[in-house]
């Protein structure tokens, strides 16, 4: 068990720091003295977004908080379920598979002790290649192309190979952190990177500065094939996301949610949610993808049970109705 999240007794903090009013009223005697957020690889949106809100919450609540590099949503579900991490970030597809016992990290284990905390943003699925490759569409990807799908077990690695199979692409599968894969693409060691990450993806933005790239959209037919086969929604990557784009790029997306270990104190989780959800401009300053980190998007969760502390915050501060059967109960 991670010591950051397992020490609940005797860790009340002196309230000499300015904290939100709601947190001042809460009994902090059972709060952890520190917490860690499971993110994903450096160079991806999860790490930038997760590090930002971990630091923000830590500062606001007067608790030591930080982010940890992980393998992404599947590993985060496992680590939060076991309590090795207090918090994590996941997409709803991997969350569903984890709850059903289909997480490859622990096949057969139903990970039902990871609770929804707040909505983050949609993860678009997008394809990037060097302009010099001549690849401008999915159908241009040559047989046996070396495709980087992100870290093993990530949302991208879980779903994008299946998507490429559905679209008839024959490929050589590669894994790695986003920054590393971006370097391999630039060096000619990869032909394509298949990104599933909040936009703008830091690794793509960095590539644009260093070389010419093609950001490849799906055709309407390809988009419909993916909508029919996977738990995704229609999405357009706005033209102003990257300097490379002149028009919006057709894509599909999957919602991301922050998750908390279901056994964490309700008052603690409620205070964390309050910090994140009460000032969206502050979150957007951390990462542009947080423009969707809004109370009304809590309704997008149809998969995970809600942490009681989070459900209480949304009941008091939003119009989203969370049914009792969607709120975690230890009984």
C-alpha positions as CSV (number, residue, x, y, z in Angstrom):
1,X,0.0,0.0,0.0
2,X,1.4,3.4,-0.9
3,X,2.2,5.4,2.2
4,X,0.9,8.6,0.7
5,X,-2.6,7.3,0.9
6,X,-2.6,4.7,3.7
7,X,-2.0,7.0,6.6
8,X,-5.3,8.2,7.7
9,X,-4.9,8.3,11.5
10,X,-3.2,11.2,13.3
11,X,-2.7,13.3,10.2
12,X,-4.9,16.3,10.9
13,X,-3.2,19.5,9.8
14,X,-3.1,22.7,11.7
15,X,-5.6,25.0,10.0
16,X,-3.2,28.0,9.8
17,X,-3.4,28.1,6.0
18,X,-6.1,29.7,4.1
19,X,-8.4,27.0,2.7
20,X,-11.8,27.0,1.1
21,X,-14.7,27.7,3.5
22,X,-16.2,24.3,2.9
23,X,-12.9,22.6,3.8
24,X,-12.6,24.7,7.0
25,X,-15.9,23.4,8.2
26,X,-15.0,19.8,7.5
27,X,-13.5,17.4,10.2
28,X,-10.1,16.7,8.8
29,X,-9.1,14.2,11.4
30,X,-9.4,11.2,9.0
31,X,-7.9,13.0,6.0
32,X,-4.6,11.7,4.5
33,X,-1.5,13.8,5.1
34,X,-0.6,13.6,1.4
35,X,-2.0,12.2,-1.9
36,X,-0.8,11.2,-5.3
37,X,-2.7,11.3,-8.6
38,X,-2.0,8.6,-11.2
39,X,-1.6,10.1,-14.6
40,X,0.2,8.6,-17.7
41,X,3.4,9.1,-19.6
42,X,5.2,12.5,-19.8
43,X,4.4,14.3,-23.0
44,X,0.8,13.3,-22.8
45,X,-2.2,15.3,-21.7
46,X,-2.9,13.2,-18.6
47,X,0.5,14.1,-17.1
48,X,0.2,17.8,-17.7
49,X,-3.5,18.0,-16.6
50,X,-3.0,15.7,-13.6
51,X,0.1,17.4,-12.3
52,X,-1.7,20.7,-12.5
53,X,-4.7,19.7,-10.5
54,X,-2.7,17.7,-8.0
55,X,-0.6,20.8,-7.2
56,X,-3.6,23.1,-7.2
57,X,-5.5,20.9,-4.7
58,X,-2.5,20.5,-2.6
59,X,-1.9,24.2,-2.3
60,X,-5.6,25.0,-1.7
61,X,-6.1,22.3,1.0
62,X,-2.7,22.6,2.6
63,X,-1.8,19.0,1.9
64,X,1.2,17.6,0.0
65,X,-0.1,16.5,-3.4
66,X,1.6,15.4,-6.6
67,X,1.3,13.3,-9.8
68,X,2.9,10.0,-10.6
69,X,3.8,8.7,-14.1
70,X,1.8,5.5,-14.8
71,X,0.8,3.4,-17.7
72,X,-2.5,5.4,-18.0
73,X,-6.2,4.6,-17.5
74,X,-6.0,0.8,-17.0
75,X,-3.1,1.0,-14.5
76,X,-4.8,4.0,-12.7
77,X,-8.0,2.0,-12.2
78,X,-5.9,-0.9,-10.7
79,X,-3.9,1.4,-8.4
80,X,-6.9,3.4,-7.2
81,X,-9.0,0.3,-6.7
82,X,-6.4,-1.2,-4.4
83,X,-5.7,2.1,-2.6
84,X,-2.1,2.3,-3.7
85,X,-3.0,5.7,-5.1
86,X,-5.7,8.0,-3.7
87,X,-6.7,9.4,-7.1
88,X,-6.3,8.6,-10.8
89,X,-7.6,9.5,-14.2
90,X,-9.3,7.2,-16.7
91,X,-11.4,7.0,-19.8
92,X,-14.8,5.4,-19.5
93,X,-14.0,2.5,-21.8
94,X,-11.1,1.2,-19.7
95,X,-13.2,2.0,-16.6
96,X,-16.0,-0.3,-17.8
97,X,-13.6,-3.1,-18.7
98,X,-11.8,-2.8,-15.3
99,X,-15.1,-3.0,-13.5
100,X,-16.1,-6.1,-15.5
101,X,-12.8,-7.9,-14.6
102,X,-11.3,-7.4,-18.1
103,X,-8.3,-5.2,-17.0
104,X,-5.2,-6.9,-18.4
105,X,-3.2,-5.9,-15.3
106,X,-5.3,-8.2,-13.2
107,X,-7.6,-10.4,-15.4
108,X,-10.7,-11.5,-13.5
109,X,-10.5,-8.9,-10.8
110,X,-13.6,-6.7,-10.8
111,X,-12.2,-3.2,-9.9
112,X,-15.3,-1.8,-8.2
113,X,-13.5,0.3,-5.6
114,X,-12.6,3.2,-7.9
115,X,-15.3,5.9,-7.8
116,X,-16.0,8.8,-10.1
117,X,-14.9,12.1,-8.8
118,X,-15.3,14.7,-11.5
119,X,-15.5,15.0,-15.4
120,X,-12.3,16.0,-17.1
121,X,-12.6,16.2,-20.9
122,X,-13.1,14.2,-24.1
123,X,-10.1,12.3,-25.5
124,X,-10.1,12.5,-29.3
125,X,-8.5,9.7,-31.3
126,X,-6.1,11.2,-33.9
127,X,-3.4,10.1,-36.3
128,X,-0.2,12.0,-37.0
129,X,2.6,11.4,-39.5
130,X,5.5,13.4,-40.9
131,X,4.5,15.4,-44.0
132,X,7.5,13.9,-45.7
133,X,5.9,10.5,-45.5
134,X,3.2,11.4,-47.9
135,X,0.5,9.9,-45.6
136,X,-2.5,12.2,-45.6
137,X,-5.3,9.7,-44.9
138,X,-5.8,6.5,-43.0
139,X,-6.1,4.7,-46.4
140,X,-2.5,6.0,-47.2
141,X,-1.0,4.1,-44.3
142,X,1.1,1.4,-45.9
143,X,0.9,-2.3,-45.0
144,X,3.2,-3.1,-42.1
145,X,3.5,0.5,-41.1
146,X,5.2,1.0,-37.7
147,X,2.6,2.7,-35.6
148,X,3.2,4.0,-32.1
149,X,0.1,3.5,-29.9
150,X,1.3,5.1,-26.7
151,X,2.1,3.4,-23.4
152,X,1.1,-0.2,-23.0
153,X,-2.3,-0.4,-21.3
154,X,-3.2,3.2,-22.1
155,X,-6.6,4.2,-23.7
156,X,-4.8,4.6,-27.0
157,X,-3.1,1.2,-26.8
158,X,-6.3,-0.5,-25.7
159,X,-8.6,0.9,-28.4
160,X,-6.6,2.3,-31.3
161,X,-5.2,-1.0,-32.5
162,X,-8.7,-2.4,-32.6
163,X,-9.8,0.7,-34.5
164,X,-7.0,0.3,-37.0
165,X,-8.1,-3.4,-37.4
166,X,-11.7,-2.2,-38.0
167,X,-10.5,0.3,-40.7
168,X,-8.4,-2.4,-42.4
169,X,-5.0,-1.1,-41.6
170,X,-2.1,-3.6,-41.4
171,X,0.6,-2.5,-38.9
172,X,3.6,-3.2,-36.7
173,X,2.6,-2.3,-33.2
174,X,4.9,-0.2,-31.1
175,X,4.5,1.2,-27.5
176,X,6.2,3.9,-25.5
177,X,5.7,7.2,-23.8
178,X,4.3,10.0,-26.0
179,X,7.5,12.1,-25.9
180,X,9.6,9.1,-26.8
181,X,7.3,8.1,-29.7
182,X,7.3,11.7,-31.0
183,X,11.1,11.5,-31.1
184,X,11.0,8.2,-32.9
185,X,8.6,9.6,-35.5
186,X,10.9,12.5,-36.1
187,X,13.9,10.2,-36.5
188,X,12.1,8.0,-39.0
189,X,11.8,5.0,-36.6
190,X,8.0,5.2,-36.8
191,X,5.7,5.9,-39.7
192,X,2.6,7.0,-37.7
193,X,1.6,7.8,-34.2
194,X,-2.0,7.1,-33.2
195,X,-2.8,9.4,-30.3
196,X,-5.7,9.2,-27.9
197,X,-5.2,12.1,-25.6
198,X,-6.7,15.5,-24.6
199,X,-5.9,18.3,-27.0
200,X,-3.6,19.9,-27.6
201,X,-1.3,16.8,-27.1
202,X,2.0,18.2,-25.9
203,X,4.0,15.8,-28.0
204,X,2.2,16.9,-31.2
205,X,2.7,20.6,-30.3
206,X,6.4,19.9,-29.9
207,X,6.6,18.1,-33.2
208,X,5.0,21.0,-35.0
209,X,7.8,23.3,-33.7
210,X,10.5,21.0,-35.0
211,X,9.2,19.6,-38.3
212,X,6.2,19.5,-40.7
213,X,3.5,17.0,-39.7
214,X,0.2,15.8,-41.1
215,X,-2.7,15.6,-38.6
216,X,-4.9,13.0,-40.3
217,X,-8.7,13.1,-39.9
218,X,-11.1,10.2,-40.4
219,X,-13.4,10.2,-43.4
220,X,-17.2,10.3,-42.7
221,X,-17.3,6.6,-43.5
222,X,-14.4,5.8,-41.2
223,X,-15.9,7.8,-38.4
224,X,-19.2,5.9,-38.7
225,X,-17.4,2.6,-38.7
226,X,-15.8,3.5,-35.4
227,X,-19.0,4.9,-33.9
228,X,-20.7,1.6,-34.7
229,X,-18.0,-0.5,-33.2
230,X,-16.7,1.3,-30.1
231,X,-18.0,3.3,-27.0
232,X,-17.0,6.6,-28.6
233,X,-18.8,9.9,-29.7
234,X,-18.4,12.2,-32.7
235,X,-15.8,14.8,-32.3
236,X,-14.1,17.6,-34.3
237,X,-10.6,18.7,-33.4
238,X,-10.8,22.6,-33.6
239,X,-8.6,24.2,-36.3
240,X,-7.0,26.4,-33.7
241,X,-5.7,23.4,-31.7
242,X,-2.6,23.1,-33.8
243,X,-0.8,25.4,-36.2
244,X,-0.8,22.5,-38.7
245,X,-4.6,22.5,-39.0
246,X,-6.4,24.9,-41.3
247,X,-9.9,23.3,-40.8
248,X,-11.5,21.2,-38.0
249,X,-10.4,17.6,-38.2
250,X,-13.1,14.9,-38.0
251,X,-12.5,12.4,-35.1
252,X,-14.1,10.3,-32.4
253,X,-13.7,10.7,-28.7
254,X,-14.1,9.1,-25.3
255,X,-14.9,10.9,-22.0
256,X,-12.3,11.0,-19.2
257,X,-13.1,11.2,-15.5
258,X,-11.0,11.6,-12.4
259,X,-11.4,8.7,-9.9
260,X,-10.9,8.3,-6.2
261,X,-10.5,5.3,-4.0
262,X,-14.0,4.7,-2.8
263,X,-12.9,4.3,0.8
264,X,-11.5,7.9,1.1
265,X,-13.3,10.2,3.5
266,X,-16.3,11.9,1.9
267,X,-15.4,15.3,3.3
268,X,-11.9,15.0,1.8
269,X,-13.1,14.1,-1.7
270,X,-15.8,16.8,-1.6
271,X,-13.2,19.4,-0.7
272,X,-11.0,18.2,-3.6
273,X,-13.9,18.3,-6.1
274,X,-14.7,21.8,-4.8
275,X,-11.2,23.1,-5.6
276,X,-11.2,21.6,-9.1
277,X,-14.8,22.4,-10.1
278,X,-15.4,25.8,-8.6
279,X,-13.0,27.9,-10.8
280,X,-12.9,26.6,-14.4
281,X,-10.6,29.5,-15.6
282,X,-8.0,28.4,-13.1
283,X,-8.2,24.8,-14.5
284,X,-8.0,26.0,-18.1
285,X,-4.8,27.9,-17.2
286,X,-3.4,24.4,-16.4
287,X,-4.5,22.8,-19.7
288,X,-6.9,23.9,-22.4
289,X,-8.6,20.6,-22.3
290,X,-10.1,21.6,-18.9
291,X,-12.5,23.8,-20.8
292,X,-14.8,20.7,-20.5
293,X,-14.2,20.3,-16.8
294,X,-17.6,21.6,-16.0
295,X,-20.3,20.5,-13.5
296,X,-22.9,19.8,-16.2
297,X,-20.6,17.2,-17.8
298,X,-20.9,15.0,-14.7
299,X,-23.9,13.5,-16.6
300,X,-21.5,11.9,-19.1
301,X,-20.6,9.2,-16.5
302,X,-22.9,6.2,-17.0
303,X,-20.2,3.7,-15.9
304,X,-18.6,4.4,-12.6
305,X,-20.2,4.6,-9.2
306,X,-19.9,8.1,-7.7
307,X,-17.9,8.7,-4.6
308,X,-20.4,9.9,-1.9
309,X,-18.3,13.1,-1.3
310,X,-18.3,13.9,-5.0
311,X,-22.0,13.1,-5.4
312,X,-22.7,15.5,-2.5
313,X,-20.8,18.3,-4.1
314,X,-22.7,17.9,-7.4
315,X,-26.0,17.7,-5.6
316,X,-25.3,21.1,-3.9
317,X,-23.6,22.9,-6.8
318,X,-25.1,21.6,-10.1
319,X,-28.3,20.6,-11.8
320,X,-27.0,17.1,-12.5
321,X,-29.2,14.5,-10.9
322,X,-27.2,11.5,-9.7
323,X,-29.5,8.6,-8.8
324,X,-28.9,6.8,-5.5
325,X,-28.0,3.5,-7.3
326,X,-25.1,5.4,-9.0
327,X,-23.6,6.4,-5.6
328,X,-21.1,4.0,-4.0
329,X,-22.1,2.3,-0.8
330,X,-19.8,0.0,1.1
331,X,-22.8,-2.1,2.3
